């Protein structure tokens, strides 16, 4: 059985586990599991966010239709207003 299933059983039997003095251990293990899963999910995302090609790729995905029309996204992001009257 998976360790996660044992935690679920321990949480379901909280009334029995608490008088035995094991509830603090169950909570500690659950928090460590939660932290480990968070690192497993978010650490690769954080590492990839430091590379410049990921930002370029994300911009291409978000503005694919605009890029295909030849729109300059950098002008929009920079705040340049080429079509205003002086």
C-alpha positions as CSV (number, residue, x, y, z in Angstrom):
1,X,0.0,0.0,0.0
2,X,1.1,3.6,-0.6
3,X,2.2,5.6,2.3
4,X,-0.4,8.3,1.4
5,X,-3.2,5.7,1.9
6,X,-1.9,5.1,5.5
7,X,-2.1,8.8,6.2
8,X,-5.6,9.0,4.9
9,X,-6.5,6.1,7.2
10,X,-4.8,7.8,10.1
11,X,-6.7,11.0,9.5
12,X,-10.0,9.0,9.2
13,X,-9.2,7.3,12.6
14,X,-8.1,10.6,14.2
15,X,-10.3,9.8,17.3
16,X,-8.3,6.6,17.8
17,X,-4.9,7.9,16.9
18,X,-5.0,11.0,19.1
19,X,-5.3,9.3,22.5
20,X,-2.4,7.0,21.5
21,X,-0.2,10.1,21.1
22,X,0.6,9.5,17.5
23,X,-1.4,12.4,16.0
24,X,1.6,14.8,16.1
25,X,3.7,12.4,14.2
26,X,0.9,11.9,11.6
27,X,0.7,15.7,11.1
28,X,4.5,16.1,10.8
29,X,4.7,13.3,8.2
30,X,1.8,14.9,6.3
31,X,3.5,18.3,6.3
32,X,6.7,16.8,5.1
33,X,4.9,14.9,2.3
34,X,3.1,18.2,1.3
35,X,6.5,20.1,1.2
36,X,8.1,17.3,-0.9
37,X,5.3,17.3,-3.4
38,X,5.4,21.1,-3.6
39,X,9.2,21.0,-4.3
40,X,8.7,18.2,-6.9
41,X,6.1,20.3,-8.8
42,X,7.4,23.8,-8.4
43,X,11.2,23.4,-8.5
44,X,11.4,22.5,-12.2
45,X,9.2,25.4,-13.0
46,X,11.4,27.8,-11.0
47,X,14.5,26.5,-12.7
48,X,13.0,26.8,-16.1
49,X,11.9,30.4,-15.4
50,X,15.5,31.5,-15.1
51,X,16.3,30.6,-18.8
52,X,15.5,33.3,-21.3
53,X,14.3,30.9,-24.0
54,X,11.4,29.9,-21.8
55,X,10.2,33.5,-21.6
56,X,10.4,33.8,-25.4
57,X,8.6,30.5,-25.9
58,X,5.9,31.6,-23.5
59,X,5.4,34.9,-25.4
60,X,5.1,33.0,-28.6
61,X,2.4,30.8,-27.1
62,X,0.5,33.6,-25.6
63,X,0.6,35.9,-28.6
64,X,0.8,33.4,-31.5
65,X,-2.0,35.0,-33.5
66,X,-0.5,38.5,-33.1
67,X,3.0,37.2,-34.2
68,X,1.5,35.5,-37.2
69,X,0.0,38.9,-38.2
70,X,3.4,40.6,-37.8
71,X,2.4,42.7,-34.8
72,X,5.3,44.1,-32.8
73,X,4.6,43.0,-29.2
74,X,7.7,44.9,-27.9
75,X,6.2,48.2,-29.0
76,X,3.0,47.5,-27.1
77,X,4.8,46.4,-24.0
78,X,7.2,49.4,-24.1
79,X,4.2,51.8,-24.2
80,X,5.2,53.4,-27.6
81,X,2.2,55.0,-29.2
82,X,3.1,55.5,-32.9
83,X,-0.5,56.4,-34.0
84,X,-1.1,59.4,-31.8
85,X,-1.2,63.0,-32.9
86,X,1.2,65.6,-31.6
